[in-house]
């Protein structure tokens, strides 16, 4: 019997111990990270409702091998300052023979090559994700998904906040 749902693991790489990690301030404030991974939370809300979703922010939680084993697809997104962590995550996921779907500034700027991932999102996910979902369902996946325009922000769904502990974060972002 064909499985009509997918297990999607969304992973946010760790910030290096730099200005962006706010490491010492977070300890004083009793928080684990400054901001939640808004992009991945928004992507999660755009995925089919019957797909299972799990988000691991490696700034707040540990990524376990069991998380990777559970996944049918692993989404990774981040900024250039997260490159080192992102590369380690991609290596772990590839060792587990799971497909990596990547997007965000780190990947769009060419700082991490397309050869390291299975599926690359270039541009805003709001303009790309529906094509990817359709291709998953039809088993016709492409290497690169590219969106040309900026999305209509009024049609972007609310992030899937239930995937994170909001009390781990100092501040909340707005899109």
Buried (B, 14 or more C-beta within 10 A) or exposed (E): EEEEEBBBBBBBBBBBEEEBBBBEEBEEEEBBBBBBBBBBBBBBBBBEEEBEBBBBBBBBBEBEEEBBEBBBBBBBBBBEBBBEBBBBBBEBBBEEEBBBBBBBBBBBEEBBEBEBBBBBBBBBBBBBBEBBBEBBEEEEBEEEBEBEEEBEEEEBEEBBEEBBEEEBBBEEEEE
